[in-house]
Amino acid sequence: MLRLTLYLLALISTACAQAEVGHAAFNVKKVAEGIYVHHGEHLDIDTGYQGDICNTSFVVGSKGVAVIDTGGSLKVGQQLRDAIRKVTDKPILYVINTHVHPDHVYGNAAFLEDKPQFVGHAKLSDMLQLRKDAYEKLNSKYLGSDAKGTVQVLPTLVAKDKTVLDLGDTTLTVVPYGVAHTNTDISVMDSKTATLFTGDLLFIERTPVVEGDIKGLIATIDTLKTYPAKQVVPGHGPVAKDWIKALENEQRYLNAVLSDVRAAIKKGDSMEQAMATAAAGERDKWLLFDIANRRNVNTIFTALEWE
């Protein structure tokens, strides 16, 4: 529970021309045919969490629209929905959540009137309900009036195995994973453009975060590398054409943390000592490093003591 609380405090804290659409307050970029992405800001709680820190995306097919992650509040979800309506009036068929964290799911309520299928990992519903009170208290505390009307929306379509969603002229393949960034991670691949949406299995620029299992996350990244993607939309950071390098950068950081924490435990260092030294060589390569890296060490230290 301590690890979950610490993580929540951490969290709430181009082959084509990327033409901007939408209004100035909520910019959306077209990154491939039918693929649109809004980039959240690299903010932590200490620098002003406002509910809009992750990437939110949508895919427009001939039959309708799929939304991939919706932001951290009803307000952000409404901004995303307004941006979609500036692009197309096609029905919103699916709202997909890549994992449980509140910055990715609490905009769902903005799409209830569209009556889409809400899609998520087999464990997503249980995890959302388990964390409901904690998430809503944190949203109320840090978002203030922006949290008004923000309610939890649970999946109506569960991806227990690989699941294909039909948008007409393109399909989205949803793949669930074991414990990695969290225990509720999925990825989404668009068939027409070979765009891979990773959720927080991939961070670019911003320090990667581990809530689940660091070894599972490293292994999952190896799986992602095998996919025939042309570009990747990470959970946080810019769209990547050189996406293998981006995945390798994340693995390099994760392996450094894993190796250094193991070494600290072997030496008999305390968790606090490990927080100060683990992956120190990565500090200048990532944003929000000091706060996120300490939390990662806190998450994995006890688990590694029992290896």
LUMMAR-859011 format. One record per residue (C-alpha): x, y, z. Coordinates in steps of 0.2 Angstrom, whole numbers. Layout:
! LUMMAR-859011
<pt x="X" y="Y" z="Z"/>
...
END
This chain:
! LUMMAR-859011
<pt x="0" y="0" z="0"/>
<pt x="15" y="12" z="4"/>
<pt x="22" y="9" z="-13"/>
<pt x="5" y="12" z="-21"/>
<pt x="3" y="29" z="-12"/>
<pt x="20" y="34" z="-16"/>
<pt x="17" y="30" z="-34"/>
<pt x="1" y="40" z="-35"/>
<pt x="10" y="55" z="-27"/>
<pt x="23" y="54" z="-41"/>
<pt x="10" y="52" z="-54"/>
<pt x="-3" y="65" z="-50"/>
<pt x="12" y="78" z="-47"/>
<pt x="38" y="59" z="-194"/>
<pt x="34" y="50" z="-211"/>
<pt x="20" y="63" z="-212"/>
<pt x="19" y="81" z="-208"/>
<pt x="12" y="83" z="-191"/>
<pt x="-1" y="96" z="-195"/>
<pt x="-10" y="103" z="-179"/>
<pt x="-29" y="102" z="-178"/>
<pt x="-40" y="108" z="-164"/>
<pt x="-40" y="123" z="-153"/>
<pt x="-25" y="132" z="-145"/>
<pt x="-29" y="126" z="-127"/>
<pt x="-29" y="107" z="-132"/>
<pt x="-18" y="104" z="-147"/>
<pt x="-19" y="88" z="-157"/>
<pt x="-7" y="82" z="-170"/>
<pt x="-10" y="71" z="-185"/>
<pt x="4" y="59" z="-185"/>
<pt x="-2" y="47" z="-199"/>
<pt x="-17" y="44" z="-209"/>
<pt x="-32" y="43" z="-196"/>
<pt x="-20" y="44" z="-181"/>
<pt x="-21" y="59" z="-170"/>
<pt x="-11" y="62" z="-153"/>
<pt x="-12" y="75" z="-140"/>
<pt x="4" y="76" z="-129"/>
<pt x="2" y="79" z="-111"/>
<pt x="15" y="89" z="-101"/>
<pt x="30" y="82" z="-92"/>
<pt x="23" y="88" z="-75"/>
<pt x="25" y="80" z="-58"/>
<pt x="14" y="84" z="-42"/>
<pt x="27" y="96" z="-36"/>
<pt x="26" y="106" z="-52"/>
<pt x="8" y="107" z="-54"/>
<pt x="-2" y="92" z="-59"/>
<pt x="-17" y="97" z="-69"/>
<pt x="-24" y="81" z="-76"/>
<pt x="-16" y="82" z="-93"/>
<pt x="1" y="73" z="-92"/>
<pt x="0" y="58" z="-103"/>
<pt x="-3" y="56" z="-122"/>
<pt x="-21" y="54" z="-127"/>
<pt x="-25" y="48" z="-144"/>
<pt x="-38" y="43" z="-157"/>
<pt x="-39" y="33" z="-173"/>
<pt x="-52" y="37" z="-186"/>
<pt x="-58" y="23" z="-197"/>
<pt x="-71" y="21" z="-210"/>
<pt x="-84" y="15" z="-198"/>
<pt x="-80" y="26" z="-183"/>
<pt x="-67" y="31" z="-170"/>
<pt x="-57" y="23" z="-156"/>
<pt x="-50" y="33" z="-142"/>
<pt x="-34" y="27" z="-133"/>
<pt x="-32" y="35" z="-116"/>
<pt x="-43" y="49" z="-110"/>
<pt x="-33" y="60" z="-98"/>
<pt x="-35" y="63" z="-79"/>
<pt x="-51" y="72" z="-78"/>
<pt x="-68" y="74" z="-85"/>
<pt x="-62" y="91" z="-91"/>
<pt x="-47" y="84" z="-101"/>
<pt x="-59" y="70" z="-108"/>
<pt x="-71" y="84" z="-114"/>
<pt x="-57" y="93" z="-122"/>
<pt x="-51" y="77" z="-131"/>
<pt x="-69" y="74" z="-137"/>
<pt x="-71" y="92" z="-143"/>
<pt x="-55" y="89" z="-153"/>
<pt x="-61" y="73" z="-160"/>
<pt x="-77" y="82" z="-166"/>
<pt x="-66" y="95" z="-175"/>
<pt x="-59" y="81" z="-185"/>
<pt x="-74" y="69" z="-188"/>
<pt x="-92" y="67" z="-184"/>
<pt x="-91" y="48" z="-185"/>
<pt x="-97" y="38" z="-170"/>
<pt x="-85" y="34" z="-156"/>
<pt x="-85" y="15" z="-155"/>
<pt x="-71" y="11" z="-143"/>
<pt x="-63" y="20" z="-128"/>
<pt x="-47" y="10" z="-124"/>
<pt x="-37" y="12" z="-108"/>
<pt x="-19" y="6" z="-108"/>
<pt x="-18" y="3" z="-89"/>
<pt x="-25" y="8" z="-73"/>
<pt x="-16" y="24" z="-68"/>
<pt x="-28" y="39" z="-66"/>
<pt x="-20" y="51" z="-78"/>
<pt x="-25" y="39" z="-92"/>
<pt x="-43" y="34" z="-87"/>
<pt x="-52" y="48" z="-78"/>
<pt x="-57" y="57" z="-94"/>
<pt x="-68" y="42" z="-99"/>
<pt x="-84" y="50" z="-92"/>
<pt x="-83" y="62" z="-106"/>
<pt x="-88" y="48" z="-118"/>
<pt x="-102" y="40" z="-109"/>
<pt x="-115" y="49" z="-120"/>
<pt x="-107" y="40" z="-136"/>
<pt x="-111" y="23" z="-128"/>
<pt x="-94" y="16" z="-134"/>
<pt x="-86" y="-1" z="-128"/>
<pt x="-74" y="4" z="-115"/>
<pt x="-59" y="-8" z="-117"/>
<pt x="-46" y="-14" z="-105"/>
<pt x="-35" y="-27" z="-97"/>
<pt x="-44" y="-42" z="-89"/>
<pt x="-38" y="-35" z="-72"/>
<pt x="-42" y="-17" z="-75"/>
<pt x="-60" y="-17" z="-68"/>
<pt x="-54" y="-25" z="-51"/>
<pt x="-39" y="-13" z="-50"/>
<pt x="-49" y="3" z="-53"/>
<pt x="-62" y="-2" z="-40"/>
<pt x="-48" y="-6" z="-28"/>
<pt x="-40" y="11" z="-30"/>
<pt x="-56" y="21" z="-32"/>
<pt x="-56" y="30" z="-16"/>
<pt x="-38" y="34" z="-16"/>
<pt x="-38" y="40" z="-34"/>
<pt x="-53" y="51" z="-32"/>
<pt x="-46" y="59" z="-16"/>
<pt x="-30" y="63" z="-25"/>
<pt x="-40" y="70" z="-40"/>
<pt x="-50" y="81" z="-28"/>
<pt x="-35" y="87" z="-19"/>
<pt x="-24" y="91" z="-34"/>
<pt x="-36" y="96" z="-48"/>
<pt x="-48" y="106" z="-37"/>
<pt x="-63" y="112" z="-47"/>
<pt x="-57" y="103" z="-63"/>
<pt x="-61" y="86" z="-54"/>
<pt x="-79" y="91" z="-53"/>
<pt x="-90" y="78" z="-63"/>
<pt x="-75" y="66" z="-64"/>
<pt x="-81" y="48" z="-61"/>
<pt x="-74" y="31" z="-63"/>
<pt x="-79" y="21" z="-79"/>
<pt x="-76" y="3" z="-79"/>
<pt x="-72" y="-8" z="-95"/>
<pt x="-87" y="-16" z="-104"/>
<pt x="-75" y="-26" z="-116"/>
<pt x="-61" y="-36" z="-107"/>
<pt x="-45" y="-41" z="-117"/>
<pt x="-41" y="-57" z="-109"/>
<pt x="-31" y="-62" z="-124"/>
<pt x="-26" y="-54" z="-141"/>
<pt x="-42" y="-44" z="-146"/>
<pt x="-46" y="-36" z="-163"/>
<pt x="-57" y="-21" z="-164"/>
<pt x="-64" y="-17" z="-181"/>
<pt x="-65" y="2" z="-187"/>
<pt x="-69" y="-3" z="-205"/>
<pt x="-54" y="1" z="-216"/>
<pt x="-42" y="-3" z="-201"/>
<pt x="-42" y="-14" z="-186"/>
<pt x="-34" y="-12" z="-169"/>
<pt x="-25" y="-26" z="-161"/>
<pt x="-26" y="-25" z="-142"/>
<pt x="-13" y="-36" z="-133"/>
<pt x="-13" y="-39" z="-114"/>
<pt x="3" y="-42" z="-104"/>
<pt x="8" y="-49" z="-87"/>
<pt x="15" y="-39" z="-73"/>
<pt x="26" y="-25" z="-81"/>
<pt x="23" y="-6" z="-78"/>
<pt x="7" y="-12" z="-69"/>
<pt x="-3" y="-28" z="-69"/>
<pt x="-15" y="-20" z="-81"/>
<pt x="-5" y="-16" z="-96"/>
<pt x="-10" y="-17" z="-114"/>
<pt x="-3" y="-11" z="-131"/>
<pt x="-13" y="-7" z="-147"/>
<pt x="-8" y="-9" z="-165"/>
<pt x="-16" y="0" z="-179"/>
<pt x="-16" y="-11" z="-195"/>
<pt x="-17" y="2" z="-208"/>
<pt x="-2" y="13" z="-202"/>
<pt x="7" y="1" z="-191"/>
<pt x="6" y="13" z="-177"/>
<pt x="9" y="5" z="-160"/>
<pt x="2" y="13" z="-144"/>
<pt x="12" y="7" z="-129"/>
<pt x="4" y="16" z="-115"/>
<pt x="17" y="17" z="-101"/>
<pt x="26" y="2" z="-106"/>
<pt x="37" y="16" z="-115"/>
<pt x="42" y="33" z="-108"/>
<pt x="52" y="45" z="-119"/>
<pt x="61" y="60" z="-112"/>
<pt x="52" y="57" z="-95"/>
<pt x="60" y="45" z="-82"/>
<pt x="51" y="28" z="-84"/>
<pt x="40" y="23" z="-69"/>
<pt x="39" y="5" z="-62"/>
<pt x="24" y="1" z="-51"/>
<pt x="23" y="-18" z="-56"/>
<pt x="38" y="-29" z="-59"/>
<pt x="54" y="-21" z="-66"/>
<pt x="60" y="-38" z="-73"/>
<pt x="43" y="-41" z="-81"/>
<pt x="44" y="-24" z="-89"/>
<pt x="61" y="-27" z="-96"/>
<pt x="55" y="-43" z="-103"/>
<pt x="39" y="-35" z="-110"/>
<pt x="50" y="-22" z="-119"/>
<pt x="59" y="-37" z="-128"/>
<pt x="42" y="-42" z="-134"/>
<pt x="37" y="-25" z="-140"/>
<pt x="53" y="-25" z="-150"/>
<pt x="47" y="-39" z="-161"/>
<pt x="32" y="-30" z="-167"/>
<pt x="31" y="-24" z="-186"/>
<pt x="28" y="-5" z="-181"/>
<pt x="33" y="10" z="-191"/>
<pt x="30" y="22" z="-177"/>
<pt x="26" y="21" z="-158"/>
<pt x="15" y="32" z="-147"/>
<pt x="22" y="31" z="-130"/>
<pt x="12" y="34" z="-114"/>
<pt x="23" y="50" z="-111"/>
<pt x="34" y="59" z="-123"/>
<pt x="35" y="62" z="-142"/>
<pt x="29" y="50" z="-156"/>
<pt x="45" y="40" z="-161"/>
<pt x="50" y="34" z="-178"/>
<pt x="66" y="27" z="-171"/>
<pt x="56" y="17" z="-158"/>
<pt x="68" y="2" z="-156"/>
<pt x="81" y="15" z="-150"/>
<pt x="68" y="22" z="-138"/>
<pt x="64" y="5" z="-131"/>
<pt x="82" y="2" z="-129"/>
<pt x="85" y="18" z="-120"/>
<pt x="71" y="13" z="-107"/>
<pt x="79" y="-4" z="-105"/>
<pt x="96" y="4" z="-102"/>
<pt x="88" y="14" z="-88"/>
<pt x="79" y="-1" z="-80"/>
<pt x="93" y="-12" z="-81"/>
<pt x="104" y="1" z="-72"/>
<pt x="91" y="3" z="-58"/>
<pt x="90" y="-16" z="-57"/>
<pt x="108" y="-19" z="-57"/>
<pt x="112" y="-5" z="-44"/>
<pt x="99" y="-10" z="-32"/>
<pt x="104" y="-28" z="-32"/>
<pt x="122" y="-22" z="-29"/>
<pt x="116" y="-11" z="-15"/>
<pt x="107" y="-25" z="-6"/>
<pt x="122" y="-36" z="-8"/>
<pt x="133" y="-23" z="1"/>
<pt x="120" y="-21" z="15"/>
<pt x="115" y="-3" z="10"/>
<pt x="99" y="4" z="16"/>
<pt x="85" y="8" z="4"/>
<pt x="88" y="26" z="7"/>
<pt x="106" y="24" z="2"/>
<pt x="101" y="15" z="-14"/>
<pt x="89" y="29" z="-18"/>
<pt x="103" y="41" z="-18"/>
<pt x="115" y="31" z="-29"/>
<pt x="105" y="19" z="-41"/>
<pt x="106" y="23" z="-59"/>
<pt x="115" y="39" z="-56"/>
<pt x="123" y="38" z="-73"/>
<pt x="106" y="40" z="-80"/>
<pt x="102" y="57" z="-71"/>
<pt x="106" y="68" z="-86"/>
<pt x="96" y="58" z="-99"/>
<pt x="79" y="59" z="-91"/>
<pt x="67" y="73" z="-85"/>
<pt x="60" y="72" z="-68"/>
<pt x="74" y="59" z="-64"/>
<pt x="77" y="63" z="-45"/>
<pt x="59" y="61" z="-39"/>
<pt x="54" y="46" z="-51"/>
<pt x="70" y="36" z="-49"/>
<pt x="69" y="37" z="-30"/>
<pt x="51" y="30" z="-31"/>
<pt x="56" y="16" z="-43"/>
<pt x="70" y="11" z="-30"/>
<pt x="57" y="11" z="-16"/>
<pt x="46" y="0" z="-27"/>
<pt x="58" y="-13" z="-31"/>
<pt x="70" y="-13" z="-16"/>
<pt x="60" y="-25" z="-5"/>
<pt x="55" y="-37" z="-19"/>
<pt x="73" y="-39" z="-24"/>
<pt x="78" y="-42" z="-6"/>
<pt x="69" y="-59" z="-8"/>
<pt x="77" y="-64" z="-24"/>
END
